[in-house]
Amino acid sequence: MQTNRIAALFSGFLFLTLTLFSAATLAELDSLQPEEDQGSTAREIVGKLEMLHYNKLKLSDDMSEKLWEEYIEALDPTKSYFLASDISEFRQWRTKLDDQLRAGQVKAGFDIYNRFRLRLTDRLNNILNQLDKGLPAFDFTRDEYLELDREDSDWPASISAADELWRKRLKSSVLNLRLTGKKDEEIRDLLVRRYKGQLKRIHQQSSDDVFELYMNSLTRLYDPHSNYLSPRSLENFNMSMSLSLEGIGAVLQMEDEYTKVARLVAGGPADRSGKLKPNDKIVAVGQGKEGEMVDVVGWRLDDVVDLIRGEAGSYVRLETIPTGGDGTHRTILIKRSKVKLEDQAAKKATFEFSDGEKTYKIGVINLPTFYIDFEAYRRRDPNYKSTTRDVAKLLEELKAEKVDGIILDLRNNGGGSLQEATMLTDLFIDQGPVVQIRHANEQISRHNRSRSRAMYRGPLMVLINRLSASASEIFAGAIQDYNRGLVVGNQSFGKGTVQTMAPLKEGQLKITQSKFYRVSGDSTQHAGVTPDIQMPRLIDVETVGESAYDTALPWDRIHAVPHAKYFNLKELLPSLISKHQQRTAADPDFIFLREQFQFETERADQEYVSLNEKTREMERKELNERLLTMENRRRTAKGLKPYKTFEEYEESESEEVANIGGPVEIKLEKDPILNEAGYIMADFISLYDKIAKSPPQVANF
C-alpha cells in the first residue's frame, strides 16, 4: 500500500527498548473508558447503517471480522506498535464485535485502543529519556535498508524484533533530517519537541476520540464516504461547508502520523499559490514570514487545522513533503484569506488556434466548482450568484465575441450543487433527462432539464481530469451520452454516491443513501467518466480516485432512458485522435508530462529505502539530475535557455510567493493540456459541419 510506504519512509517515531506497561506509565496514564451515552449512540449508528445505507448490509460475524481488521489497521497501519501477542489476545473479539455493538457495548474498542495508547506512551517516554543523553550514534556507512510497505509483514514477534524495527525507523528519521542540512543538535532538539508534543496530546485524548475512531472503522465497511462525526468534528465540518473560515483553503486528513492534503478548495489561497498539491504532507507550521516552525508530525488533525487557520491577510508557512518526491522538505509561504464565492466563480478567456488551414477563435470557460449562493437565493435576491447564471452570462459574452467553439474546463472540479449541475445542461442541450438517482429503497428518480431550447448550440468540449468528481461527472456524462460535445482529458474520479446527514444522540452520521446513474444507464460510481480523447495521465489512478478505496461501492448499470443523440461523434473520433497523437508525439511539453508521470510511478513503486548516507546522497543526486535533464530537454526543444544546475531550476520553481490577488487568469503558456485541447477543438470545428446538418435524433431503448 502506497500510503504505508511513505509513512514508513518518513516515520516520526523512534526506537528504544520498550519496557512493557511499566508502573510509572500506568500511574501517569489513566485508561480511557466509554461514556454512558456512547453505547446508545453505537446502537443508533448500527441501526441507521442497516436501515438507511444504500448497501443494506447487516452486521454479522463476517462484518465483525472485517471491523476487527479495519480498526487494528487504523491504529497500527505499519504494524509497528502492537506485538504479535497483542494481536493474538485481541482475537477473542474477532467475531463478537457485531453482537457487542447491537447491545450498545463498545468496551472492546476501548480495550484495544488503551493497549495501543500504553505501548505508544511507553515508547515515547523511553525515547525522550534516551534523547536527554544525546542523539544516538548510527553508522550511516553500513548497507542496510528499511522496508517501506509493511502491509504484508507480521507484527513483531518479540520485544527484540520490535526494537530492531524501531532502530531502523529512528535511523531513517535521523538520516532524513540530516539530508535536509540539519545538524545533530538541531535534529535532537526537533525530535525532543516532536515527541514531547505527541506525549502531551496523548494525555489530552478523550473517550470521544476513541469512540469516533472506532465508529468510523465501522462506517468505512459500508463505503468510504459514510462516517460518524463527533460533536467537535461536526462543528469543524459545518465550518468548512460554510466556507466562512479564514485560512488557506485546503481540505486536510490524517494518514498515519501525518497531516495530508486531501484536496484544495477551488479559488482558495493554496489553490492560487500553485505550490501545495493533493497528497503533500505537512510536517511543520510557522506563523508569519519569520515565526518559528512548529513540528506537527503526530498531531491531531483539528490541532493542525487550528494552527493553519488565522486572520485574513496574515501569513502562514508550511513545511511539506511533496508527493512523488525524494523526501526533500519544502517550505511554502501562503497569505491567508477568506474563501470567497467570487473567487470560485466561472471565468472566461478567448484564444486562437489553427487546424493548419484556418484559424478559429475558441472560448474557454473555467469552472472550479458547482456553486450557488444559497443565502441570497433563499431571500430571493434577484442578483444571487450561481454556476448556471454566471456561465449563461459568459456564454452571451462569448457569442458576442463570435467564438467558433467553447471549451468548458472542469479539471479539478470536485463537484458541489447537484441542482447546478443539472441546470447547467439547460444551456447546452434541449429538453430531456440529465441524471438518474437510485435510492436505498431501489426507487429511481430523474432530474430533467427544463429549457425548451439550448442557449448555446455550437461546437462544445468538456475538459476533465482525475480530480473532476461528483457533479462534474454528472454534467460531463450527460454531454457525452447526448453526443452533444467531446469529452477530453483523463478518467474522472468516480464518486457517484449521495450522502445525507442523520442526527444522533451524540453527533451526526453522514450516510450514503443514493447512487448516480447516467441517462445511458451507466453509473458514474467507481468507473467515473471515460474521455473520448485521452490526455497524458498526471495522477496515479491506483492512489487517487474512488477505485483507490477498498470499500468503494461498485460500478453497475440500470435501464437507460430515452434521450437525444445530437451528433455522430464516433465518425469524427478516429481522425481527431490520429491528429492529436501526431501532434503530441513530439511535443516537448507532452514528452515531459509522460516522463514526469513515469518518474513518479517508479518512485511510488520503491519497496525499500537505503539507510546508507552516501547511497542516499547519490540517489538524490541521480534523481535531481534526471529531473533537470527532463526539464532542460523540454526547455531546449521549446527554444528556452536550459538551467545550469538543479539549484537554479529549483529556485525558478519557487520564485513566486503564494500571494492572493483576485481570480486566477486562464493562461496557455503553462497549461499544455488546455493548449492541446484548443487544437483538438480547432480540428473538431473544421469537421463540425459534416455532422451538424441533421436535427437531434431520439435514441430508442
N, C-alpha and C positions, 0 to 999 in steps of 0.2 A: 504493500500500500504506500503510495507516494507520500502521504502526509506523515506516516511513521518514519519514512526515510529521512525526511527533512527534520522532523522533530529530534531524531536521534543525533543527526549531524550537529545541530545547534543546541543540544540539551543544556539546560542551565543547572541541573542538579549534579552534585559532586559525589565522589567516592570517599568512603571511610568505613572501617569495620563497624557493623551495626550491633549495638547492644539491645537485644530484643526486649521491648516492654519493660524498661528499667523502672525502678520505684520512683525515681525523680520525674520521669516522663509521665507516669500515671498520676503523680501528685499534681503536676502543673497543668495537665490537660484532661479536663473532665470529658467523659463520653457524651456525645450528643444524643438526645433521646427524642422520639416523636412526640409532638404535642397532641392534645386531645382532639382537636378539630381535623387533624391531618388524616386520621383513619376514615372519618366520614367523607372527607374530600376525595380520598383514594377510591372509595366505593362509588362516589359520584362520577369520577373520571372513567372508571371501568364501565359503568352503566351507559354513559354518553357515548363512549367509543363503540361499544357493542350495538347500541341502538341507532346512533346518528351517523357514524362514519360510513363513507361510501363503500368500503370493503366489507362491512358487516361481519368482521372476524369475531369469533367467540374466544374468550380467554380460556385456554386449555392447558394440559400438561405440556403439549408441544410448544405453545406460546410461552409457557413458563420457562422452558429450557432456553428459548431464544432471548427472553428478558434477562435471564441469569447471565448469558454470554454477553449481551449488549451492555449491561450495567457494569460488569467487570472490565470490559474493554473500554468503556467510557472513563473509568477510574485509572486504568493502567494499560493504555494502548500500546506502549512499548515493552510491556512485560518486564518492568524494571523494579517495581516496588514490592509486589506480593512475592512470596516464596511459593514453591510447588506445594508445600504443606498447607499453606493458607487456602489455596485453590481446592485442595483435597478436602479440607474442612468445610468449605463453602458448598460442596456438592450435596450436602444434606438438604439444601433448599432448592435444588435444581428443578424438581417437578412440583414443588409445593407453593411457589410464589403466587400462582393463579388463585389457589384456594385462600391464601392469606389475604390477598387484596380484596377478594369478594367479601371477606369477613371484616375488612377495614383494618387489617394488621400490616404494618409496614416495618416492623422491628427488624426483620431480616435485612432489609436495605440499609438500615442504620447500623446494624452489627458489622456488615461488610465494609461500610464506609468508615466506621470507627477503627477497624483494623488497618485500613489504608492510612487513615489520619495518624495513627500511632506510629506506623512504620515510617511515614514521611517525617514526622516530628522528630523521632529519634535520629533519623539520618541527618536532618538539618542541624540538630544540636551537636552531634558529633563532628560534623563538618566545620561548624563555627569554632568548636574547641580546637580543632586542628589548625584552622586558619589563624587563630590567635598566636600560633607559634611560627607563622610564616607560610608562604606558598610552598606546597610540597614540591620536591625536586623530581623532574621527569627527564628521562633520557630520550630526547627528541631525535637522536640519530638512529634509534632502534627501528627496524622494519616490522611494524605491526599495524593492524587495521581494526577499525570499528565497524561493526555491522550496522547498516543504516535501516534496514527493514526487518523488524523482529516479529512480524505478524505470524510467521510460521514457526517461530522459535518457541522453546519451552520456557516456563518460568524458572528462575534459578532454583536448583535442587537443594542448595545449602547456602549458609552464610558466606562461605569462602567463594562460591560461584557468583553470588551477588556482588561481593567485594571486587572480584575481577572485572565484572561488567562495569561497575561504577568507577573503577580505576581508569578504564579506557574512556569512559564518558567525561571524567574530570580532565584527563589528558587532552581530549578533543576540545573541551571548553576552553582550557588554558591556551591551547595552540591556536584556536580561532581568534582569541583576543590578542595573542602575540602577533598574528598575521595582520591585525588592524593597526599595528605600530605601538601598542600599549606595552609599558614596562611591567616587570614582575610586581612591583609595589602597587602600581595602578590596578593591575589585574586583581591582586589580593583585596585591595580596598573595594573595588567594584563588586567582587563576589561576596564580601562580608556584608555590604549594604543590600545586595540582592537577597541573600538568604536570611538576613535579619528581617527584611521586609516580608518575605514569604512566611517566616515563622510567626510574625505578628498577625498576618492575615489568616493564618490557620487558627490562631486563638480567637479571631473575630468571627469565625464561621458560626452559623446558626442552624437550627433544625430546619428552617425554611430552605436553606441552601441544599441540604441533603435531600429533603423531600422533593424539591424541584428537579434535581439531577435524577433521582430515582424514577419519578413520574415521566420525565422526558425520555428515559430509556424505554419506558413502556410505549409512549406515543410514537416513537420512531419505528416501532414494529409495524405500525399501521401505514405510515408513509412519512417522508422526511419533512412535510410541511405542517403536520399536526404537532402541537406542543402545548405544554402546560406553562402558564405564566403566573408566577407568584405575584403577590401584591406589588412588590418592588419592581419586578420585571415588567409588570403590566403598566406601571407608571412610565418607565423608560420607553415601552412600546408605543404608548399613546403620544408621548412627546415626539418620537421620531415620525409617527404618522402625520402629525400636525405640521411638520416641517418648521416648527417655530423655534427650535433650539439654535443657539448660536454656536458654531463650531466650524468643522472643515467639510461637512457633507460627505461622510463615509460611513457605511454600514459595516460594523465590526463583529467578529465572532471569535470564540476561543477554539484553538486547536492545540491540544496538549498544553504545554506551558506558555504558549504564545498567543498574542492577540493578532488575528489575521484580518486583512481587509477582505470582506466578502464581496462588496460592490461599492461603487461610487455613486452618489446622488447626482443625477444629471444637472449640470449648471452650477453645482456647488464649488466651493473653493478648491477642494482636492481634485475634482474633475477638470477644472480650468487650469490647474497647475501643470497637468500632464506628467507629473513626477511620481505620483502614487498610483499603483496598479493593483487590481484584484489579485489576491493570494500573496501580496507582500506581507511580511511580518514586522510588527512594530516592537522594537526591543527597548526603546527609551524615549522619554518625552521631556522637552525643555520648554520653559515659559519665556516668551520674548526672544529677541535675537541673540541674547547673551546669557540667559538663565542656565543654571546647572541642569544637565541631563539626568533625569531620574530613571534608573533601570526599572522596567516594568515586566520583566520575564517572571512568570508565575503569579502575576497579579490577577485578581478578579476582574472580569470584563467591565463591570459597572464602575470599578475604581479607575480603570484605564480611561474609560469614556469621560469620567469626571475631570481627569487631568487634561484631556484634549479639548473639552468644551471651554468656552471662555467668551469674554465680551467681544462683540463685533468690532473689528478694527485692530484688535491685538494680534500678536504673532505667536505661533507655536512651532517648535522644532520637533521633528520626528526622526529618530534613528531607526532605519529599517534594514531588513534583509530582503533585497529584491527577489521576486520569484524568478526561477530559472537561472540565477547567477551562481557564482562560486562561493557564496557565503560572505563576500565583502560587504561591510556595512555602508550605508549611505545616509547622509543627513539632509533632510528636506525642510525648507522654511515655508510655512503657509500662513497667510493672513486670514484670520477668522472673519466670517460674516454670516448673516442670516441667509438661509437658502430661500431665495425669493421666487415667487411664481414666474415673474417676468424673465428670470434667468433660465428657466426651463422652457420658455415659450418657443414655439416653432419660429424658424428664421429662414431666409431665402438668399439665394445668390444666383447669378447667371454666368455661364461660361460658353465659349465657342469651341466646337470640336468638328473635325473633318473626317469624312469617310474615304478620303483620297480624291474625291471628285467635287464634293460640295461641302460647304461649311454650314453647320447648324448651331443655332442658339439653344442651349439647354438650361432649363431652370432646375435648381436643386433646392429642395425643402428639407431642412434638418429638423427632426422631431425627437428630442431626447426622452420624452415620456408622454403618456396619455393623461392629461391633466384637466381639471375643471375647478374653478373657484366655487366650492360648494356653498360657502357662506354667502357670497354675493348672489349666487343662483337662488338660494332659499329666500333671500329678502327681495327677490325679483328685480335685481339691478339689471336694467336693460343692457348695460355695458360689461356684464360679467365675462371673465376670460375663460376660454375653453379651447381644447385642441381643435375641434371642428370649426369653431368660429374664426380662430386665428388662421388656420390653413385655408379656409374659404377666402379670407382677405388676401392672403398671399397668392392664391390662385388667380384672383381677379387682377392683381398687380402683374403677375407673370403673363397672363393673357394679353394685358395692355402692352406689355413689352414685346409681344409677338414671339414668344418662345416656340420652338418646334417640338419640344418634348419636355417631360418633367421626371426627375428622379426624386423619389421620396426616400430619404435616408433614415432607416430605423435601426442602424447599428447601435449597439449598447443600450437600446431602449428596453428596459426591463418590464414595461407594462404600465399599469395604472388603471384608469377608469374603463371598465367594460363598456359602459354606455358610450363613451367617446370613441372607442374602437369600432363599435358598430355604426355610430353616426358618421364617422369619417368616411365609411364606404359610400355614404349618400352622395359624396362629392364626385365619385368615380364610376359607379355602376347604377343602373336603373333599378326599379323595384325588384325585391327578391330577398330570400333568406340569406343571412350572413354567417350565423353560427348556431350550432345546436348544443344544448346543455342537458346531459343526462344526470338525474339526481339519484340520491341514495335509494329512493323508493322506486327507481327504474323508470319514472316518468320522464319524458323528453319535452323540453320547451325550446322554442326557436326565437331568435331575435331577427327581425326583418328590418330592412331599411325602408324608409318612408317616402323619400323624394321620388317623384314620378320619373324624373329625367336627371341624369348625371350632370353635374356642374361643369366637369372637365371630361372631354371625350377623346382627347388626343393621345399620342404615344406616352406610355407610363412604364416606369421601372420602380420596383421596390428593392432597396438595398438592405440586407440583413447580415448578421453575424451570429456567433455562438452566444453572445450576451443579449440578443433580441429574444424577449420572452413574453409569455402570457398574452396580454392584449396585442402586442406586436405580431405574435404568431396568428392570432385570430384575423387581423387585418391582412397580413401577407398571404395567409391560407385562402382567404376569400378572393383576393385578387388573382391568385393562381388558379383556384377552382373555376372561376368565371372566365379564365383565359383573357382577363382584362389587360394584363400587362406582364412584363418579365419580372421574375424574382431572381435576384443576383446576389451572390456572396457566399456564405457558409451555412451549414445546417444550424438551425436555431436551437435555443436552449432546451425546449421540450417540456415546459411547465404548462400542462393542460388541465390543472385542477383548480377548484374554487374552495376557499376556506371561509368559515364563518366563526364568530366568537360566541361561545356558550358560557354563561355565567356559572360560577361555582360558589360554594360557601366561602372558600378562600381562593382568590384569584380568578382566572378565567382559562377556558380551554379553547385554543384555536384548533378547529377540526375541519378536515376535508370532507365535503358533503356532495360535491358535484364534479363533473368532468366535461371538458370542452370537446366538441367534435365539429369538423368542418362540414360544409354542405355536401361534400363528396362522401361523407360518412367516416372518413379517417379521423382518428383522434390526434390532437396536437401533443398529447401526453407522451413523454419519453422520446418519441421519434422527432418531434419538432416539425419544422417545415424544411424540405429539401429544395435548394435553389434550382432554377432551370439552368443557370450557368454558374459554375463553381469558381470561387477565387481561392488563392492560397490560404491554407489554414494558418492562423496566428495563435490559436488557443487549442490545447490538447483536449479532445472530447472525452478522453478517459478520466480526466480530473475535474473538468468543468462542464456542468450541464446536468439535466435531470437523470440521464443514464449513468452518471457517476455515483448516484445514491443507491445503496444496496436495497433499500426498501421502497424505491420509487414504484408507483402504480404502473402497470404495463400498458403498452400500446394495444388498441383494439379498434374495431370498426362497428358502426351501426348502419342503418339504412341511409342511403343518400336521399336527398330531397331535390325535386326539380329546380333547376337553375339555368340561367342563360349561359351560352358559350359565345363569347364575343369574337374571338379570332382563332384561326388555326395556327397557333404559335409553333406547334411541332413541325410545321412546314418550314419555318424560318430557323429553328434552333441549330440544325447541323451547320448551316452557313455561318451563323453568328458565333458558334463555339469554335469553328475552324479559324475564323479571323481572330478571335480572342486568343487562341492558343498560339497562332503565328506571331501575333503582336507581343505577347508576354514571354515567349520562349527566350528571347534575347534581351528583354527589358532589364536594365540594371537594377531597378527597384524590386522587380518581381524575383529576380535571381537572389537578391539579398534577403527578401522575405522568406523564400524557400530554404535558404541556407540557415537563416536565423531559427526557423522552426525546427530544422534538423538538429541544430546545435543544442537547443533547449531540450529536445526529446532525448538526446544522448545523455545530457546532464541528469535528466529525471530518471533515467534507467540505471544510474550508478548504484551499485549494491553495497559497496564498501568505501570507506574513506581512509586514506593513509594517515597515520599518526607520526610520520617522519617529517620533520620540519622542512628539510631540503627537498624532499619529494613533493610536499605540498606547495612550496615556493615555485618549484619547477612546473608543476601542474598549473598553477595560477599564471605563470609567465606564458606557458603554451596557450592557455585559454585566452589571455589578453591579446597575444599575437594573432590568434585565429580571428578574434573579433575585429582587431584592427585591420587585418588583411581583407576580411569580408567587407568592412566599411570602405576601405580605400579602393577596393575593386569597383565598388558601386560609384564612388566619387569620380574616379578616373574615367569610367565609362560615360559619366554624365558631364565630363569636362570641368569638374571641380578639382581644386587643389587637394591632394591627399594629405593626411595628417602624418607628421614625422614620428610621433610617439603615441603610445596608448594614453599617456597622461594628457596630451594635447586633445585627443579625441574625447576623453572623459570630461575635461574642463569645458569643452564646447557643448557637451550634453547638459552641463549643469549651469550654464551661463544665466538662464532666465530664472529669476526668483519667482516663487509662486504668488504672484500678485493678483488682486481682484480688480476687475475693471469692465463690467458690463458683459453682454452676451458674447459668446465665442464667435469669431468670424469663420465663415466657411472658406477654407483655402485648399488649393490643389497641390501646391508645391511640396507639402509634407504629408500628402494623403494619396499614395499611388493607387489604392483601391478605388477611391472616388474618381480619380483621373481616368483609370481604365474603364470604369462604369460609364463615363462620359463618351468614350469611344465606342463602347458596345451600343449605347443609346443612339449614336450617330449612324451606326450600321443598321440598327433597328428601324430608324426613321426612313432610311433610304429604301427599305424593303416594305415599309408600312402600307403603302397604297395597294400592294398586291393582296393584302388580307383584310383591308378596311372597307371594301366596297359593299359587302352584304350586311344586312342587319343581324343583330344577335339572334342565335337560334337556341330554343329551349331544349335542353337535353332530356331524353326520356329514360326513366328508371323503373 
